[in-house]
Amino acid sequence: MKNKSLRKIGLNTMQKIALGFLGVILLGALLLWLPVSNEKPIEFADALFTSVSAVCVTGLVTITPATQFTVFGKGILLVLIQVGGLGVIACMMAFFLIIKKKITMRERVVIQQTYNLDTLSGLVKFIIRILKGTFVVEGIGALLYSLKFIPEFGVLKGICFSIFHAISAFCNAGIDILGSSSYMGYVKSPIISFTTMFLIVLGGLGFTVWHDVYQNTKKVAREKQPVRRLFTRLKLQTKIVLTMTVVLLLSGFLGFFILEYQNPETMGGLNFGQKLMAAGFQSVTTRTAGFASVSQAGLTPGSKLLGCILMFVGGSPAGTAGGVKTTTVAMLLLTCIGVIKGKRDTECFGRKIEPSVVRSGIAIILLTFLFWLSGVTLITVLEPHVDFLRIMYEATSAMATVGLTADLTPELGRASQAVLMVLMYVGRIGPITMALVFAGRADTGAQLRDLPEKRIMLG
C-alpha cells in the first residue's frame, strides 16, 4: 500500500508540472494577445508562440519583441520568463510562502521529487535559498548590465533593460528587447559578453549544485581545511556537473574559435581578443541560452553541427537550462567506457551509479532523440525548399530550449511553427517528467518475476 501511494504521488507530480506549464503558457498567450500588450495588432498564433518560447525559456520568436510589445506586454513577457526559469513548482511554493500557507507533506514530496533530493527535511528552506540565490544573481547581473545600458539608453530605460536581460540570461531564455539582431551589436563589449556568460553558466548549473557547493564551502571554511578539499567533499552529481560543464565549454570554445576564425560573416572582422570573447560567448550560449553575438545564419556548416551537439546536451538538472542534461550524457559516456574496459558497473569518481539510473538516462536520451527526429522530419516535409541543416539547427534549438536561430523561424509556415512549439514544450518538461516516470519506479508485483535469461546478438 505504501509503494502504491508513493507511485501515485509521483504521477501527480508529473501531471502538475506538465499541466502547470501548459496553464501558464495559455494564460500568457491571452495576456500577450491583448491590445494593451501590443504596439500593433498581433495574431493569436504569434502570441501563443511567444508565450511558449518564454515559459519554456527558449527564445525563438516569430515577431520582434522590442517593437511588437508595449511596456505592459514586455512586463508580461518578463514574468513568463521568470516563471519558466524557476519552474512552476518553485513559483507555486513561493506564492504559498508569500500568503503564509502551510506547506503540506504532499507538497513537500512534490518538491523532493522535482529536485531529486534525498530527504523531506529542510525543503522549505531549500526553496527559499533558490529564490534568494536567483534574485541575488539576477540583481548582480542587472547591476553589471546597467554600466553599459544606462549610459546608452538613459537611467529609466537603462535600468529596465538591465533587469529584463539579467532575468532572461539567468533563466537561459535568450529573449531580448534590443531589436532583431540580439546581442550582435555588443559583440565587442566585455561588460555585456562576460555578464551574459556569467548569468547563463550559473543558471545552467542547477539549484542543487548551488546548494551542495554552498554547504560544503561553509564546512571547509568553518573547519579551516585546504580549498582543494572542497571538490572531494561534493556530491557525485555536483562533481559530474562541474566536470562536464568545463569540458563542454572548453570544447565549444576551441571548436567555434577554429571554425569561425576567418569567417567574414561572423568573427572574421574582429581582432584576436574579440574573437576569443566571441568564441567563448558562442560556446556558452549554445548551452541553452539563445543570445547571439554573431550571426547564426552566417555560421559555417561545421559550427552549426557543433552547435547542435552542444544544444542537445544542454545544461544540468534542476536548473534553468534545457537539453538532455550534462549528467545524462556523462552517464552514457561512462557506461560506454565501462563496457570497453570490461567493467560490470558504470563507475565515476570511485562510486558506482545505480543500474536504474543508467536505464533511465538511456531512456531519456532515446526518447528525446525520437521527439527531435520526428520534429525535424515533419518540418522537412512541410518546408521542402529549406536547407536541411537550417531545419536541424532550428529544431535542435527548440527541442533543447535554446533559442538560437538561423533566421528561419519567422519564415516558416504555421504548421512548422506549431511543430517547434511542441518541441519547445516537450523539451522543457520532457526530461523532468521522464525522470519522474522512470527513476523512482519500484519493481513490485509482477515486475519481480525471475524470468529465464537469454542472450541476443548486438553490434
C-alpha positions as CSV (number, residue, x, y, z in Angstrom):
1,M,0.0,0.0,0.0
2,K,2.8,2.4,0.8
3,N,4.6,1.8,-2.5
4,K,1.3,2.4,-4.4
5,S,0.9,5.6,-2.5
6,L,4.3,6.8,-3.4
7,R,3.8,6.0,-7.1
8,K,0.5,7.8,-7.1
9,I,2.3,10.9,-5.7
10,G,4.9,10.6,-8.4
11,L,2.3,10.6,-11.1
12,N,0.6,13.6,-9.6
13,T,3.9,15.4,-9.6
14,M,4.4,14.7,-13.3
15,Q,0.9,15.9,-14.1
16,K,1.3,19.1,-12.0
17,I,4.5,20.0,-13.8
18,A,3.1,19.3,-17.3
19,L,-0.3,20.9,-16.7
20,G,1.2,23.8,-14.7
21,F,3.5,24.8,-17.6
22,L,0.6,24.4,-20.1
23,G,-1.7,26.6,-18.0
24,V,0.9,29.4,-17.6
25,I,1.5,29.2,-21.4
26,L,-2.2,29.6,-22.3
27,L,-2.6,32.4,-19.8
28,G,0.5,34.2,-21.1
29,A,-0.7,33.9,-24.7
30,L,-4.0,35.5,-23.8
31,L,-2.3,38.4,-22.0
32,L,0.2,38.9,-24.8
33,W,-2.7,38.9,-27.3
34,L,-4.5,41.8,-25.6
35,P,-4.3,45.2,-27.4
36,V,-2.8,46.8,-24.2
37,S,0.2,44.5,-24.7
38,N,0.9,45.4,-28.3
39,E,2.1,48.4,-30.3
40,K,0.4,46.9,-33.4
41,P,-2.1,44.1,-34.0
42,I,-0.8,40.6,-33.4
43,E,-2.2,37.2,-34.4
44,F,-3.0,34.8,-31.6
45,A,-0.7,32.3,-33.1
46,D,2.2,34.7,-32.7
47,A,1.2,35.5,-29.1
48,L,1.0,31.8,-28.4
49,F,4.4,31.1,-29.9
50,T,5.9,33.9,-27.9
51,S,4.3,32.6,-24.7
52,V,5.6,29.0,-25.3
53,S,9.0,30.4,-26.1
54,A,9.1,32.5,-22.9
55,V,7.7,29.9,-20.5
56,C,9.9,27.2,-22.0
57,V,12.8,29.6,-21.7
58,T,13.7,29.1,-25.3
59,G,14.0,32.4,-27.2
60,L,12.7,31.5,-30.6
61,V,10.2,34.2,-31.8
62,T,8.1,34.9,-34.8
63,I,7.9,38.6,-34.1
64,T,10.4,41.2,-32.7
65,P,9.6,41.7,-29.0
66,A,11.3,45.1,-28.9
67,T,8.9,46.7,-31.4
68,Q,5.9,44.5,-31.0
69,F,5.1,44.8,-27.3
70,T,4.3,47.8,-25.1
71,V,5.8,48.2,-21.7
72,F,2.9,46.2,-20.3
73,G,3.5,43.4,-22.8
74,K,7.2,43.4,-22.1
75,G,6.4,43.1,-18.4
76,I,4.1,40.1,-19.0
77,L,6.9,38.6,-21.1
78,L,9.4,39.1,-18.3
79,V,7.1,37.4,-15.7
80,L,6.6,34.4,-18.1
81,I,10.4,34.1,-18.4
82,Q,10.9,34.2,-14.7
83,V,8.2,31.6,-14.0
84,G,9.5,29.4,-16.8
85,G,13.1,29.7,-15.5
86,L,12.3,29.0,-11.8
87,G,9.8,26.3,-12.7
88,V,6.1,26.1,-11.8
89,I,6.7,24.1,-8.6
90,A,9.2,26.7,-7.2
91,C,6.9,29.6,-8.1
92,M,3.9,27.9,-6.6
93,M,5.8,27.3,-3.3
94,A,7.0,30.9,-3.4
95,F,3.3,32.0,-3.7
96,F,2.4,29.8,-0.7
97,L,5.2,31.3,1.3
98,I,4.0,34.9,0.4
99,I,0.5,34.2,1.6
100,K,1.8,32.2,4.5
101,K,0.1,29.0,3.6
102,K,1.4,25.9,5.3
103,I,3.4,23.6,3.0
104,T,1.7,20.1,3.4
105,M,3.5,16.8,3.4
106,R,2.2,16.0,-0.1
107,E,3.6,19.3,-1.4
108,R,6.9,18.5,0.3
109,V,7.0,15.2,-1.6
110,V,6.4,17.1,-4.8
111,I,9.4,19.4,-4.1
112,Q,11.6,16.4,-3.2
113,Q,10.8,14.5,-6.4
114,T,11.1,17.6,-8.6
115,Y,14.6,18.4,-7.4
116,N,15.6,14.8,-6.7
117,L,16.5,15.4,-3.1
118,D,17.5,12.7,-0.6
119,T,15.3,13.9,2.3
120,L,12.0,15.5,3.1
121,S,13.5,17.8,5.8
122,G,14.6,21.4,5.1
123,L,12.6,21.6,1.8
124,V,11.1,25.0,2.5
125,K,14.5,26.4,3.4
126,F,15.8,24.9,0.1
127,I,13.1,26.7,-1.9
128,I,13.8,29.9,-0.1
129,R,17.5,29.5,-0.9
130,I,16.6,29.0,-4.6
131,L,14.6,32.2,-4.6
132,K,17.1,34.3,-2.7
133,G,20.0,32.9,-4.8
134,T,18.1,33.6,-8.0
135,F,17.3,37.2,-7.1
136,V,20.8,37.9,-5.8
137,V,22.4,36.7,-9.0
138,E,19.9,38.4,-11.2
139,G,20.5,41.6,-9.2
140,I,24.2,41.4,-9.7
141,G,23.7,40.8,-13.4
142,A,21.3,43.8,-13.7
143,L,23.9,46.0,-11.9
144,L,26.6,44.9,-14.3
145,Y,24.4,45.4,-17.4
146,S,23.5,48.9,-16.1
147,L,27.1,50.0,-16.5
148,K,26.5,49.7,-20.3
149,F,22.8,50.2,-20.7
150,I,22.3,53.4,-18.6
151,P,24.9,55.5,-20.5
152,E,23.4,54.2,-23.7
153,F,19.6,54.4,-23.1
154,G,19.3,56.8,-20.1
155,V,18.6,56.0,-16.4
156,L,15.0,54.6,-16.5
157,K,15.2,52.7,-19.8
158,G,18.7,51.5,-18.9
159,I,17.6,50.1,-15.6
160,C,14.6,48.4,-17.2
161,F,16.7,46.9,-20.0
162,S,19.3,45.7,-17.4
163,I,16.7,43.9,-15.3
164,F,14.9,42.3,-18.3
165,H,18.1,41.0,-19.8
166,A,19.6,39.8,-16.5
167,I,16.5,37.7,-15.8
168,S,16.4,36.5,-19.4
169,A,20.1,35.5,-19.3
170,F,19.9,33.8,-15.9
171,C,16.8,31.9,-16.9
172,N,18.5,30.8,-20.2
173,A,15.6,32.3,-22.1
174,G,17.5,34.2,-24.8
175,I,14.7,36.7,-25.4
176,D,15.8,40.3,-25.7
177,I,14.2,43.7,-26.2
178,L,17.1,45.2,-28.1
179,G,15.8,44.6,-31.6
180,S,16.1,41.9,-34.3
181,S,19.9,41.4,-34.0
182,S,20.0,40.1,-30.4
183,Y,23.5,40.9,-28.9
184,M,25.3,41.3,-32.3
185,G,25.7,45.0,-31.7
186,Y,27.6,44.2,-28.4
187,V,30.0,41.5,-29.7
188,K,32.9,43.8,-28.8
189,S,31.6,44.8,-25.4
190,P,33.3,42.9,-22.5
191,I,30.6,44.1,-20.0
192,I,27.7,42.6,-22.0
193,S,29.5,39.5,-23.1
194,F,31.0,38.4,-19.8
195,T,28.0,39.4,-17.7
196,T,25.8,37.3,-20.0
197,M,28.1,34.4,-19.9
198,F,28.3,34.6,-16.1
199,L,24.5,34.5,-15.8
200,I,24.0,31.7,-18.3
201,V,26.5,29.4,-16.7
202,L,25.2,30.0,-13.2
203,G,21.6,29.4,-14.3
204,G,22.6,26.3,-16.2
205,L,24.5,24.6,-13.3
206,G,21.3,23.8,-11.4
207,F,20.0,24.8,-8.0
208,T,21.0,21.5,-6.3
209,V,24.6,22.1,-7.4
210,W,24.4,25.6,-5.9
211,H,23.2,24.1,-2.6
212,D,25.9,21.5,-2.5
213,V,28.7,23.9,-3.3
214,Y,27.4,26.5,-0.8
215,Q,27.0,23.9,2.1
216,N,30.4,22.4,1.6
217,T,32.1,25.8,1.2
218,K,30.8,26.7,4.6
219,K,32.1,23.5,6.1
220,V,35.5,23.8,4.6
221,A,35.8,27.4,5.8
222,R,34.5,26.5,9.3
223,E,36.9,23.6,9.6
224,K,39.7,25.6,8.1
225,Q,40.6,22.9,5.6
226,P,42.5,23.5,2.4
227,V,40.4,24.8,-0.6
228,R,41.4,21.7,-2.6
229,R,39.3,19.6,-0.2
230,L,36.1,21.3,-1.4
231,F,35.8,19.3,-4.6
232,T,36.4,15.9,-2.8
233,R,33.5,16.7,-0.4
234,L,31.0,17.5,-3.1
235,K,28.2,15.0,-4.1
236,L,28.8,12.8,-7.1
237,Q,26.2,14.8,-9.2
238,T,27.9,18.1,-8.4
239,K,31.3,16.7,-9.4
240,I,29.9,15.4,-12.7
241,V,28.0,18.6,-13.5
242,L,31.1,20.8,-12.8
243,T,33.4,18.5,-14.8
244,M,31.1,18.2,-17.8
245,T,30.4,21.9,-17.8
246,V,34.1,22.8,-18.0
247,V,34.8,20.1,-20.7
248,L,31.8,21.2,-22.9
249,L,32.6,24.9,-22.5
250,L,36.2,24.5,-23.4
251,S,35.4,22.1,-26.3
252,G,32.8,24.5,-27.7
253,F,35.2,27.5,-27.3
254,L,38.0,25.8,-29.2
255,G,35.7,24.5,-31.9
256,F,34.0,27.8,-32.6
257,F,37.3,29.7,-32.4
258,I,38.9,27.5,-35.0
259,L,35.9,27.1,-37.3
260,E,34.9,30.8,-37.3
261,Y,38.3,32.4,-37.1
262,Q,38.3,33.6,-40.7
263,N,34.6,33.6,-41.4
264,P,33.7,37.2,-42.5
265,E,30.0,36.7,-41.7
266,T,30.8,36.0,-38.0
267,M,34.2,36.6,-36.4
268,G,36.4,37.4,-39.4
269,G,36.3,41.1,-38.9
270,L,37.2,41.1,-35.1
271,N,40.6,41.4,-33.6
272,F,42.2,38.4,-31.8
273,G,40.9,39.3,-28.3
274,Q,37.4,39.9,-29.6
275,K,37.5,36.6,-31.4
276,L,38.4,34.8,-28.2
277,M,35.5,36.6,-26.4
278,A,33.0,35.9,-29.3
279,A,34.0,32.2,-29.4
280,G,33.6,31.9,-25.6
281,F,30.2,33.6,-25.8
282,Q,29.0,31.3,-28.6
283,S,30.2,28.2,-26.6
284,V,28.2,29.4,-23.6
285,T,25.1,30.5,-25.4
286,T,24.7,27.1,-27.1
287,R,24.3,25.6,-23.7
288,T,20.6,26.6,-24.0
289,A,20.7,30.4,-23.6
290,G,19.9,31.6,-27.1
291,F,21.5,35.1,-27.2
292,A,23.6,35.6,-30.3
293,S,26.6,37.9,-30.5
294,V,27.4,36.8,-34.1
295,S,25.0,35.8,-37.0
296,Q,23.8,32.2,-36.5
297,A,22.8,32.1,-40.2
298,G,26.3,33.0,-41.1
299,L,28.0,30.2,-39.2
300,T,29.9,27.6,-41.2
301,P,28.3,24.2,-41.5
302,G,30.8,22.7,-39.1
303,S,29.9,25.3,-36.5
304,K,26.2,24.7,-36.9
305,L,26.7,20.9,-36.4
306,L,28.9,21.6,-33.3
307,G,26.2,23.9,-32.1
308,C,23.5,21.2,-32.5
309,I,25.6,18.8,-30.4
310,L,26.1,21.3,-27.6
311,M,22.5,22.3,-27.7
312,F,21.3,18.7,-27.5
313,V,23.4,18.2,-24.4
314,G,22.3,21.4,-22.8
315,G,22.7,22.4,-19.1
316,S,22.4,20.5,-15.8
317,P,19.4,19.1,-13.9
318,A,17.2,21.3,-11.6
319,G,18.4,24.5,-13.2
320,T,17.1,26.9,-15.9
321,A,18.7,25.1,-18.9
322,G,17.3,22.6,-21.3
323,G,18.7,19.7,-23.3
324,V,19.1,16.1,-22.1
325,K,21.5,17.4,-19.4
326,T,25.2,17.0,-18.7
327,T,24.7,14.2,-16.1
328,T,22.7,12.1,-18.5
329,V,25.4,12.4,-21.3
330,A,28.1,11.8,-18.7
331,M,26.4,8.7,-17.5
332,L,26.1,7.4,-21.1
333,L,29.7,8.0,-21.8
334,L,30.8,6.4,-18.6
335,T,28.7,3.3,-19.4
336,C,30.4,3.0,-22.8
337,I,33.8,3.4,-21.2
338,G,32.9,0.7,-18.7
339,V,31.8,-1.7,-21.4
340,I,35.0,-1.1,-23.4
341,K,37.1,-1.8,-20.3
342,G,35.1,-4.9,-19.5
343,K,33.6,-3.5,-16.2
344,R,30.3,-4.7,-15.0
345,D,29.2,-1.4,-13.5
346,T,29.1,2.3,-14.5
347,E,31.7,4.0,-12.3
348,C,32.6,7.6,-11.7
349,F,34.9,9.2,-9.1
350,G,35.2,5.9,-7.2
351,R,31.4,5.4,-7.0
352,K,29.0,3.0,-8.7
353,I,26.0,4.6,-10.4
354,E,22.8,2.7,-9.8
355,P,21.7,0.5,-12.8
356,S,18.2,2.0,-12.6
357,V,19.7,5.5,-13.1
358,V,21.6,4.2,-16.1
359,R,18.5,2.7,-17.7
360,S,16.6,6.0,-17.0
361,G,19.3,8.0,-18.7
362,I,19.3,5.8,-21.8
363,A,15.5,6.1,-22.0
364,I,15.7,9.9,-21.6
365,I,18.3,10.3,-24.4
366,L,16.4,7.9,-26.7
367,L,13.0,9.5,-26.2
368,T,14.4,13.0,-26.6
369,F,16.2,12.0,-29.8
370,L,13.0,10.4,-31.2
371,F,10.9,13.6,-30.5
372,W,13.7,15.7,-32.1
373,L,13.9,13.4,-35.1
374,S,10.1,13.5,-35.5
375,G,10.2,17.3,-35.4
376,V,13.0,17.5,-38.0
377,T,11.2,15.1,-40.3
378,L,7.9,16.9,-40.1
379,I,9.4,20.3,-40.8
380,T,11.5,18.9,-43.6
381,V,8.3,17.5,-45.2
382,L,6.4,20.8,-44.6
383,E,9.3,23.0,-45.8
384,P,10.9,21.1,-48.7
385,H,12.6,24.2,-50.1
386,V,14.6,25.0,-46.9
387,D,18.1,23.8,-46.4
388,F,18.2,20.7,-44.1
389,L,21.0,22.0,-41.9
390,R,19.0,25.1,-41.1
391,I,16.0,23.0,-40.2
392,M,18.1,20.7,-38.0
393,Y,19.6,23.8,-36.2
394,E,16.2,25.3,-35.6
395,A,14.6,22.1,-34.4
396,T,17.5,21.3,-32.1
397,S,17.3,24.8,-30.7
398,A,13.6,24.3,-30.0
399,M,14.0,20.8,-28.5
400,A,16.8,21.9,-26.3
401,T,15.0,25.1,-25.3
402,V,18.0,27.2,-26.6
403,G,16.5,29.8,-28.9
404,L,19.4,30.3,-31.3
405,T,18.0,30.8,-34.8
406,A,19.4,30.6,-38.3
407,D,16.9,33.3,-39.2
408,L,14.4,30.6,-40.1
409,T,11.5,30.6,-37.5
410,P,9.7,33.7,-38.8
411,E,9.9,32.3,-42.4
412,L,8.2,29.0,-41.5
413,G,4.6,28.2,-42.1
414,R,2.1,28.0,-39.2
415,A,2.2,24.2,-39.2
416,S,6.0,24.2,-38.9
417,Q,5.9,26.8,-36.2
418,A,3.4,24.5,-34.4
419,V,5.9,21.7,-34.6
420,L,8.5,24.0,-33.0
421,M,6.1,24.9,-30.2
422,V,5.6,21.2,-29.4
423,L,9.3,20.6,-29.4
424,M,9.8,23.6,-27.0
425,Y,7.1,22.3,-24.7
426,V,8.4,18.7,-24.7
427,G,12.0,19.9,-24.3
428,R,11.1,22.0,-21.2
429,I,9.1,19.3,-19.4
430,G,10.2,16.1,-21.1
431,P,13.4,15.3,-19.3
432,I,11.8,16.2,-16.0
433,T,8.6,14.2,-16.5
434,M,10.6,11.2,-17.9
435,A,12.9,11.2,-14.9
436,L,9.8,11.2,-12.6
437,V,8.2,8.3,-14.5
438,F,11.3,6.1,-14.7
439,A,13.7,7.0,-11.9
440,G,11.5,6.4,-8.9
441,R,9.6,3.4,-10.2
442,A,9.8,0.5,-7.8
443,D,9.9,-3.1,-9.1
444,T,6.9,-4.6,-7.4
445,G,4.4,-7.3,-8.0
446,A,4.8,-8.9,-11.5
447,Q,8.0,-6.9,-12.1
448,L,9.8,-9.0,-9.5
449,R,9.3,-12.2,-11.6
450,D,12.5,-14.0,-12.1
451,L,12.4,-14.8,-15.8
452,P,14.8,-17.1,-17.7
453,E,17.8,-15.2,-19.2
454,K,18.5,-15.3,-22.9
455,R,21.3,-13.6,-25.0
456,I,20.8,-11.8,-28.2
457,M,23.4,-10.5,-30.7
458,L,24.4,-6.9,-30.6
459,G,26.6,-4.8,-33.0
